[in-house]
């Protein structure tokens, strides 16, 4: 059978020829080009869905106009030939299979634009064809609501018919801007128009009636006759066509039919004249009506031509009808017995819908409340984790030791503080309280002012500044082991050496050492698990003394004697800190050191310096941890493979060997891409097109320079 081709001269217009020249599969491509030129939605889109895309001309335009690496998916009931940069498949857009396939191609993406240029097979009847096309548009709209991103664009083709206004109302509910246009490439004889919907609102819940053709097009039947009767001045085009067999467009009805009918508006709106002529068989009712006094000449004149009447004339005819019906004993109201039942059913349905909506609203509120509580709990847990990681958590047993026999408030009693020996600590730093004697000397609380008051205030401020400076130095150097050793050495060299492991062990064998100020010096130091003090010898002098004590060359009594010298009892009260820091270098006796002690300290420092930094150690630990994880996974896989019965021993061994080889492979870092600076890449600034990751631009000049450098280096070696 030969292929039927449309040969009308009006169809083979300039757009048809341009499509052939440009390589487009259909002249409809220029419709999308002109729509995009007016609204500019393709350049801003990264993901596009084309519904009813066959033969694929709109996909071709989208692939040319949209940015690089955009995702374009086309679907149609008819097969589509492959298009570069596009994904096409064959399916019915009204089925769930099409929806699942689209979701499979898009994955987690949302579409920026949805196009629809579909139309059903036409040719049966215009009313049926227009309704089918409107129903197809509504189905495409249903797909668009599932895949469109917020603020997205929906472009569709619509036939001008009675179903156009309901569709436009639905579009206005779901989009911020809705415009109808007809591009120049669309034929003037065609009833198609294109609706561009921009700014998708993306509601969380859409009423199913918005996308149900029965609900949307329920009120879009034949135009009511009330409009023709009560607004006769407004002339509407007959988009619905004309009745079959009505070739004259002129209809008459007897006046008696107007009186007897239950729908008088249908006669007034659909007929041209009410006649008073008697039929062949005769009409008694018509003769009686014509003799009534209510039937005036004005009534007869209005019945001659109903199409030229206005609202006032129609009201006169309706009032005359009611009077005649009363005279003949006819009911003046419509017999609407089944109507209450229908209304009751509708009310029940409305109540059921209201109940469902209320239940859904309650569920939404409950889920929102649960989500809010869950989010607060997660935020609280996250803050706790951050505090634990940053060591900001306070121990929970603080103050628990005070809940003893003395009561819960015993920690705030001064007697308990004095017994614990913590009064000196409290009197330091910001917690210091001026003593009564100082208050008396300084004159605080006295009513009169003395001349020495200013000097005393300056002395007090100077002391406070010295204390703050001392606290700053201690806080800054609290982690410095050398600083702690220096402080301990300044107080008593004997105290630091007495706490060495050998001496501590020797004295504990004899008798317990009395608690005194020396032990208070170690109160802030850390202790090992066995209870001994964690002391680090970091100076050559301390190493020499420790060696002499360990070998028996010196005893603790000798160290006590050495502590009494001309520098031991120097007065340090009232001296500024900067002077004390400078004098501290020379106000202590210099101890002799041995070469072995100095070498031991150097070796210890060398071992400290050889340790990796924290980042390197953490990286190595992470690498080791990941390797252990890979080993565990490999072990599980090999165990499951060994227990499998479907493979032979040889196959199991080869598979395990491959898995081990694959696990042992090290992922190498990809080398930078070499881009030759010629052609389009010559003199390019920034990243060249089509290049991802690291890259290096090379050219012939660079190659020659490298060769020259290698040649010169070889000559120098000779």
C-alpha positions in Angstrom: 0.0 0.0 0.0 1.4 3.4 -1.0 2.1 6.0 1.7 -0.7 8.6 1.8 0.8 12.1 1.7 -1.0 15.4 2.2 -0.7 17.5 -1.0 -2.7 20.6 -0.1 -1.1 23.8 -1.3 -1.8 25.4 2.1 0.1 22.7 4.0 3.4 22.9 2.0 4.1 26.5 3.1 7.4 28.3 3.9 7.7 26.7 7.3 7.5 23.3 5.8 10.3 24.1 3.3 12.4 25.7 6.1 12.0 22.6 8.2 13.3 20.5 5.3 16.3 22.9 4.8 17.2 23.0 8.6 16.9 19.3 9.0 13.9 19.3 11.4 11.6 16.4 11.3 8.4 18.5 11.3 7.4 22.1 10.8 6.2 22.2 14.4 9.8 22.9 15.4 9.3 26.5 14.5 6.4 26.8 16.9 8.7 25.9 19.8 11.4 28.2 18.4 9.0 31.2 18.3 7.5 30.4 21.7 11.0 30.2 23.2 12.0 33.5 21.5 9.0 35.2 23.2 9.3 33.6 26.7 12.9 32.3 26.9 12.4 29.1 29.0 14.7 26.7 27.2 18.0 28.5 27.9 17.2 28.3 31.7 16.3 24.6 31.7 18.6 21.7 32.6 16.0 18.9 32.6 13.2 18.8 30.0 10.3 16.3 29.4 8.6 16.2 25.9 5.3 14.4 26.0 3.8 13.2 22.7 7.2 14.0 21.1 6.9 12.1 17.8 8.5 12.6 15.3 10.9 14.5 17.6 11.2 18.0 16.1 10.7 19.6 19.6 13.4 17.4 21.0 15.8 18.6 18.2 15.1 22.2 19.1 15.6 21.6 22.8 18.9 19.8 22.2 20.2 22.8 20.2 19.0 25.5 22.6 19.4 24.1 26.1 22.8 24.2 27.9 25.4 21.5 27.5 24.9 18.2 29.4 21.2 18.8 29.8 18.8 15.9 30.2 16.1 15.7 27.5 13.5 12.8 27.7 10.9 12.3 24.9 7.9 9.9 25.0 5.2 9.1 22.5 2.8 6.3 21.6 4.5 6.1 18.2 8.1 5.1 17.9 10.7 7.9 17.7 14.0 7.6 15.8 17.1 8.2 17.9 18.0 11.9 18.4 21.5 13.0 19.6 21.6 14.2 23.3 18.1 12.9 23.9 16.5 9.9 25.5 13.3 8.6 23.8 11.0 5.7 24.6 7.6 4.5 23.4 4.8 4.5 25.9 1.3 5.8 26.7 1.4 8.9 28.9 -1.9 8.0 30.6 -0.4 4.7 32.1 1.6 4.1 35.2 4.3 2.4 33.2 5.2 5.6 31.5 5.3 7.4 34.8 7.7 4.7 36.2 9.9 4.9 33.1 10.2 8.7 33.4 11.1 8.4 37.1 13.8 5.8 36.2 15.4 8.2 33.7 15.2 11.3 35.9 16.3 9.5 39.1 16.3 12.2 41.7 16.1 15.1 39.3 13.1 17.4 38.7 12.1 18.7 35.3 12.5 22.5 34.7 10.2 22.4 31.6 7.5 20.0 30.4 6.3 20.3 26.8 3.1 18.8 25.3 2.2 19.0 21.6 -0.1 16.0 21.4 -3.5 15.6 19.8 -5.8 12.6 19.4 -6.8 11.1 16.1 -9.4 13.5 14.7 -12.1 13.1 12.1 -15.1 11.7 13.9 -17.0 14.7 15.4 -15.7 18.0 16.5 -17.2 17.8 20.0 -15.6 14.4 20.6 -12.3 15.5 19.1 -12.0 18.6 21.2 -13.0 16.8 24.4 -10.4 14.1 23.7 -7.7 16.7 23.2 -8.6 18.5 26.4 -8.6 15.2 28.3 -5.1 14.5 26.9 -3.9 18.0 28.0 -5.2 17.2 31.5 -3.3 13.9 31.6 -0.1 15.7 30.5 -0.8 18.2 33.3 -1.1 15.4 35.8 2.4 14.1 34.7 3.8 17.6 34.9 2.6 18.1 38.5 4.6 15.0 39.5 7.9 15.9 37.8 8.0 19.7 37.6 10.3 21.6 39.9 9.0 24.6 41.8 9.0 27.6 39.5 9.0 25.3 36.4 7.3 25.9 33.0 4.6 23.9 31.3 3.8 24.4 27.6 0.9 22.7 26.0 -1.3 22.8 22.9 -5.0 23.3 23.4 -7.9 23.3 20.9 -10.3 26.3 21.1 -13.6 24.8 22.3 -16.0 24.8 25.2 -13.4 22.9 27.3 -10.8 25.7 27.0 -12.0 27.9 29.9 -12.1 25.0 32.5 -8.5 24.1 31.5 -7.4 27.7 31.8 -8.9 27.9 35.3 -7.0 24.7 36.4 -3.8 26.2 35.0 -4.3 29.5 36.9 -4.7 27.5 40.2 -1.3 25.7 39.8 0.9 28.4 38.1 1.6 32.1 38.8 1.5 33.2 35.1 -0.6 31.7 32.4 -0.6 33.1 28.9 -2.3 31.8 25.7 -0.6 32.6 22.3 -0.6 31.5 18.7 2.8 31.5 17.1 3.1 32.7 13.5 4.1 29.3 12.2 0.7 27.8 13.3 -1.8 27.8 10.5 -4.6 30.3 10.7 -7.2 27.7 9.8 -6.2 25.5 12.7 -8.1 25.7 16.0 -4.9 25.1 18.1 -3.5 27.6 20.5 -0.5 27.3 22.9 -0.7 27.9 26.6 2.5 28.8 28.4 2.3 28.3 32.2 5.2 29.7 34.2 6.0 29.7 37.9 4.8 26.3 39.1 3.6 26.7 42.7 4.4 23.1 43.6 1.7 22.6 46.3 2.3 19.8 48.8 -1.1 18.4 48.2 -3.3 18.7 45.0 -7.0 17.9 45.1 -7.6 14.9 42.7 -10.6 16.8 41.3 -8.2 19.3 39.7 -6.9 16.5 37.4 -10.1 14.5 36.9 -11.7 15.2 33.5 -15.2 14.4 34.9 -14.9 17.0 37.6 -13.1 19.6 35.4 -15.4 19.4 32.4 -18.6 18.7 34.3 -20.0 22.2 33.9 -18.7 22.7 30.4 -21.8 21.3 28.6 -24.1 23.2 26.3 -24.3 27.0 27.1 -27.3 27.6 29.4 -30.3 29.3 27.9 -30.4 31.7 30.9 -27.5 33.7 29.3 -29.5 34.1 26.1 -32.6 35.2 27.9 -31.3 37.4 30.7 -28.3 38.8 28.7 -29.5 38.9 25.1 -27.2 41.8 24.2 -24.1 39.6 24.6 -23.5 37.7 21.4 -21.4 34.6 21.6 -19.8 32.6 18.8 -21.1 29.2 18.2 -18.0 27.2 19.1 -20.1 24.1 19.7 -21.4 24.1 16.1 -25.0 23.7 15.1 -27.6 21.0 15.5 -27.7 18.2 13.0 -30.5 18.6 10.4 -31.0 22.3 11.3 -30.2 23.7 7.9 -32.4 26.8 8.0 -31.4 27.9 11.5 -35.1 29.1 12.0 -37.4 27.4 14.4 -41.0 28.0 15.4 -43.1 26.7 18.3 -46.8 27.2 19.2 -47.6 29.5 22.1 -49.4 26.6 23.9 -46.1 24.6 24.0 -44.5 27.6 25.7 -47.2 27.6 28.4 -47.1 23.8 28.9 -43.4 23.2 28.9 -41.4 22.9 32.2 -38.4 24.7 30.7 -39.6 28.0 29.2 -36.1 29.4 28.9 -35.1 26.7 26.5 -37.9 27.8 24.1 -37.2 31.5 24.5 -33.4 31.0 24.0 -33.6 28.4 21.2 -36.6 29.4 19.0 -37.2 32.3 16.8 -41.1 32.7 17.0 -44.1 31.7 19.0 -47.0 31.2 16.6 -50.8 31.6 17.2 -51.9 29.7 14.0 -54.2 26.7 14.5 -52.8 23.4 13.4 -54.7 21.1 11.1 -56.2 19.1 13.9 -57.0 22.2 15.9 -55.7 23.2 19.4 -58.4 24.2 22.0 -55.7 25.5 24.5 -54.3 27.8 21.9 -57.7 29.2 21.0 -58.5 29.8 24.6 -55.2 31.5 25.3 -55.7 33.9 22.4 -59.1 35.1 23.8 -57.8 35.8 27.3 -57.6 39.4 28.4 -54.0 38.8 29.6 -53.0 38.1 25.9 -52.5 41.7 24.9 -51.2 43.1 21.6 -47.8 43.6 23.2 -47.6 39.9 24.0 -48.5 39.0 20.5 -45.9 41.4 19.1 -43.2 39.9 21.3 -44.0 36.4 20.1 -43.4 37.4 16.5 -39.6 37.6 16.7 -37.9 36.3 19.9 -34.3 37.1 18.6 -34.8 40.9 18.8 -36.2 41.0 22.3 -34.5 42.4 25.3 -34.4 41.4 28.9 -37.6 43.5 29.7 -39.6 41.8 26.9 -38.5 38.3 28.1 -39.7 39.1 31.6 -43.1 40.2 30.3 -43.5 36.9 28.4 -42.5 34.9 31.5 -45.0 36.8 33.8 -47.7 36.3 31.1 -46.9 32.5 31.1 -47.4 32.3 34.9 -50.7 34.1 34.8 -52.0 31.8 32.0 -50.9 28.7 34.0 -52.8 29.9 37.0 -55.9 30.4 35.0 -55.7 26.9 33.5 -54.9 25.4 36.9 -51.4 24.3 36.0 -48.6 24.2 38.6 -46.5 27.3 38.7 -43.5 25.5 40.0 -41.4 22.8 38.5 -42.0 19.2 39.6 -38.7 18.6 41.2 -39.4 15.6 43.4 -36.2 13.7 42.8 -34.1 16.8 43.3 -34.2 16.7 47.2 -32.8 13.1 47.1 -30.0 14.2 44.8 -29.2 17.2 47.0 -29.2 14.9 50.0 -26.7 12.6 48.3 -24.5 15.5 47.4 -24.6 16.8 50.9 -23.7 13.4 52.2 -20.8 13.3 49.8 -19.7 16.8 50.9 -19.9 15.7 54.5 -17.8 12.7 53.7 -15.2 14.8 51.9 -15.1 17.3 54.7 -14.5 14.5 57.2 -11.7 13.1 55.0 -10.2 16.6 54.7 -10.4 17.1 58.4 -8.7 13.7 59.1 -6.0 14.5 56.6 -5.4 17.9 58.2 -5.1 16.2 61.6 -2.7 13.7 60.2 -0.6 16.5 58.6 -0.5 18.5 61.9 0.5 15.4 63.8 3.2 14.5 61.3 4.5 18.1 61.4 4.6 18.1 65.2 6.5 14.8 65.2 9.0 16.0 62.6 9.6 19.2 64.6 10.2 17.2 67.8 12.5 14.8 65.9 14.4 17.7 64.5 14.9 19.2 67.9 16.1 15.9 69.3 18.6 15.5 66.4 19.9 19.1 66.9 20.3 18.4 70.7 22.2 15.2 70.0 24.3 16.9 67.4 25.3 19.6 69.9 26.1 17.0 72.5 28.3 15.1 70.0 30.2 18.4 69.2 30.7 19.1 72.8 32.1 15.7 73.5 34.4 16.0 70.5 35.7 19.3 71.7 36.1 18.1 75.3 33.5 20.7 76.4 31.5 18.2 78.6 31.7 18.9 82.3 32.0 15.8 84.5 28.8 14.9 86.1 30.4 14.0 89.5 31.3 17.6 90.2 30.1 18.5 93.7 29.0 14.9 94.4 31.8 14.4 96.9 30.2 17.2 99.0 27.0 15.3 99.5 28.4 13.5 102.4 27.6 13.5 106.1 28.1 17.2 106.3 25.1 17.9 104.0 24.6 19.2 100.5 25.4 22.8 101.5 28.8 21.9 103.1 30.7 23.0 100.0 29.8 26.6 100.7 31.0 26.6 104.3 34.2 28.4 105.1 35.2 26.0 107.9 35.2 23.1 105.5 37.2 25.1 103.0 39.8 26.0 105.6 40.1 22.3 106.7 40.6 21.3 103.0 43.4 23.8 102.6 41.7 25.5 99.7 41.5 29.0 101.2 44.8 30.0 99.6 43.5 29.0 96.1 40.2 30.9 96.6 42.1 34.0 97.5 43.9 34.0 94.2 42.9 35.5 90.8 39.5 37.0 90.3 38.1 35.3 93.4 40.3 37.4 95.6 38.6 39.3 98.4 40.3 42.2 100.2 41.1 41.4 103.8 39.9 43.4 106.7 43.4 44.6 107.6 44.0 45.9 104.1 40.6 47.6 104.1 41.4 49.3 107.3 44.9 50.4 106.1 43.5 51.6 102.8 40.7 53.5 104.5 37.9 51.7 102.7 34.6 52.4 104.5 35.8 55.5 106.3 33.9 58.7 105.8 36.8 61.0 105.4 39.3 61.1 102.5 43.1 61.2 103.1 46.0 62.4 101.0 47.5 58.9 100.7 44.3 57.5 99.3 45.3 58.0 95.7 48.7 56.3 96.2 47.2 53.4 97.9 44.6 53.0 95.1 47.5 53.0 92.5 49.4 50.3 94.5 46.3 48.2 94.6 45.7 48.6 90.9 49.3 47.7 90.2 49.0 44.5 92.3 45.9 43.5 90.4 47.6 44.1 87.1 50.6 41.9 88.3 48.2 39.2 89.3 46.3 39.4 86.0 49.7 39.2 84.1 50.7 36.2 86.1 47.4 34.4 85.3 47.9 35.2 81.6 51.4 33.7 81.7 50.2 30.6 83.5 47.3 30.1 81.1 49.5 30.5 78.1 52.2 28.2 79.3 50.1 25.6 81.2 50.9 23.0 78.5 54.6 23.8 78.4 56.6 21.1 80.2 59.7 23.3 80.3 57.8 26.1 82.0 56.4 23.8 84.7 59.9 22.4 85.3 61.2 25.9 85.6 58.6 26.9 88.2 59.3 23.7 90.2 63.0 24.3 90.0 62.6 27.9 91.2 60.7 26.7 94.2 62.8 23.8 95.1 65.1 21.6 93.0 65.0 19.1 95.8 61.1 18.8 95.5 61.2 17.9 91.8 63.9 15.3 92.3 62.4 13.8 95.4 59.4 12.7 93.3 61.5 10.7 90.9 60.5 7.0 90.6 63.7 5.7 92.3 63.6 8.1 95.2 59.8 7.7 95.7 60.2 3.9 95.7 63.1 4.2 98.2 61.2 6.5 100.6 58.0 4.5 100.5 59.9 1.5 101.7 61.0 3.3 104.8 58.2 5.6 106.1 55.4 7.6 104.6 56.3 11.2 103.7 54.4 13.8 105.6 51.8 15.9 103.8 53.0 19.4 103.3 53.6 22.2 100.8 55.7 20.0 98.6 52.8 17.7 97.9 50.5 20.7 97.3 52.9 21.7 94.4 52.0 18.4 92.7 48.2 18.7 93.3 47.7 20.1 89.7 49.9 17.5 88.0 48.6 14.3 86.5 49.2 10.9 88.0 49.8 7.5 86.4 47.6 4.5 86.8 49.8 3.1 89.6 49.5 6.3 91.6 53.0 7.7 91.0 53.5 11.2 89.6 53.9 11.6 85.9 57.2 13.6 85.8 59.1 14.2 82.6 62.8 15.0 82.9 63.6 17.4 80.0 66.7 19.3 81.2 70.3 18.2 81.3 70.7 19.4 85.0 67.7 17.3 86.1 69.0 14.3 84.2 72.5 14.6 85.9 71.0 14.9 89.3 68.7 11.9 88.7 71.7 9.9 87.5 73.7 10.8 90.6 70.8 9.9 92.9 70.2 6.6 91.1 73.9 5.6 91.3 74.3 6.7 94.9 76.7 9.5 94.2 74.4 11.9 96.0 71.6 11.6 98.7 68.6 13.6 99.5 70.4 15.1 102.4 73.1 16.5 100.0 70.4 18.0 97.9 68.9 19.7 101.0 72.3 21.2 101.8 72.8 22.4 98.3 69.4 24.2 98.5 70.8 26.6 101.2 72.9 29.2 99.3 73.1 32.9 98.9 70.2 32.9 96.4 67.8 31.0 98.5 66.5 33.8 100.7 66.3 36.7 98.3 63.4 39.1 98.9 61.0 38.9 95.9 58.0 40.7 97.4 56.9 43.9 95.7 59.2 43.4 92.7 57.6 43.8 89.2 57.3 40.7 87.0 59.5 42.0 84.2 62.4 42.5 86.7 61.8 39.0 88.2 61.9 37.5 84.7 65.2 39.2 83.9 66.8 38.3 87.3 65.6 34.7 87.1 68.4 33.9 84.6 71.2 34.8 87.1 69.8 34.3 90.6 70.3 30.5 90.8 73.5 28.4 91.1 74.6 26.7 87.9 74.8 22.9 88.3 77.4 20.9 86.5 76.1 18.5 83.8 77.7 15.4 82.3 78.1 14.6 78.6 76.0 11.5 79.0 73.1 13.4 80.4 73.2 16.0 77.6 73.3 13.2 75.0 70.4 11.5 76.7 68.3 14.7 76.6 69.3 15.2 72.9 68.2 11.7 72.0 64.9 12.2 73.8 64.2 15.4 72.0 65.2 13.7 68.7 62.6 11.0 69.4 60.0 13.7 70.1 60.8 15.5 66.8 60.7 12.2 64.9 57.1 11.6 65.9 54.6 12.6 63.1 52.3 15.5 63.5 48.7 15.0 64.5 47.3 15.2 60.9 49.7 12.6 59.6 49.0 10.3 62.5 45.3 10.7 61.9 45.7 10.0 58.2 47.7 6.9 58.8 45.1 5.7 61.4 42.3 6.3 58.9 44.2 4.5 56.2 44.7 1.5 58.5 41.1 1.6 59.6 39.8 1.5 56.0 42.2 -1.3 55.2 40.8 -3.2 58.1 37.3 -2.6 56.9 38.2 -3.8 53.4 39.7 -6.9 54.9 36.5 -7.6 56.9 34.4 -7.2 53.8 36.7 -9.5 51.8 36.6 -12.0 54.6 32.8 -12.1 54.6 32.7 -12.5 50.9 35.3 -15.3 50.9 33.4 -17.1 53.7 30.1 -17.0 51.8 32.0 -18.1 48.6 33.5 -21.1 50.3 30.2 -22.2 51.6 28.5 -22.0 48.2 27.8 -25.4 46.7 27.3 -24.5 43.0 31.1 -23.8 42.3 34.0 -26.2 42.2 37.1 -25.8 44.3 39.1 -24.4 41.4 36.5 -21.8 40.6 36.3 -20.8 44.3 40.1 -20.4 44.5 40.3 -18.4 41.3 37.5 -16.1 42.4 39.0 -15.6 45.8 42.4 -14.8 44.1 40.7 -12.2 41.9 39.0 -10.6 44.9 42.3 -10.4 46.8 44.1 -8.9 43.8 41.3 -6.4 43.3 41.3 -5.4 47.0 45.1 -4.9 46.9 45.0 -2.5 44.0 45.8 1.0 44.9 43.8 3.7 43.2 46.2 6.0 41.5 45.5 9.7 41.2 44.5 10.6 37.7 47.1 12.4 35.7 46.2 15.9 34.4 44.8 16.1 30.9 47.2 17.5 28.3 45.4 20.2 26.1 47.3 21.2 23.0 47.1 24.9 22.4 46.1 24.9 18.7 43.0 25.4 16.8 40.1 26.5 19.1 42.4 26.2 22.2 45.0 28.7 20.9 45.0 31.7 23.2 42.0 30.5 25.2 41.6 32.0 28.7 40.2 29.8 31.4 39.1 26.2 31.2 38.9 24.8 27.6 35.5 23.4 26.5 34.9 19.7 27.2 37.8 19.3 29.7 37.0 18.0 33.2 39.3 17.8 36.2 43.0 18.9 36.2 44.5 19.9 32.9 47.7 21.4 31.5 47.9 23.5 28.3 50.9 22.6 26.2 52.1 24.0 22.8 54.9 23.5 20.3 57.0 26.3 21.9 57.0 24.6 25.3 58.0 21.3 23.7 61.0 22.8 22.0 62.0 24.6 25.2 61.9 21.4 27.2 64.0 19.6 24.6 66.6 22.4 24.6 66.8 22.3 28.4 67.4 18.5 28.3 70.1 18.9 25.7 71.9 21.6 27.7 71.7 19.5 30.9 73.3 16.6 29.0 76.2 18.8 27.8 76.9 20.1 31.3 77.1 16.5 32.6 79.8 15.7 30.1 
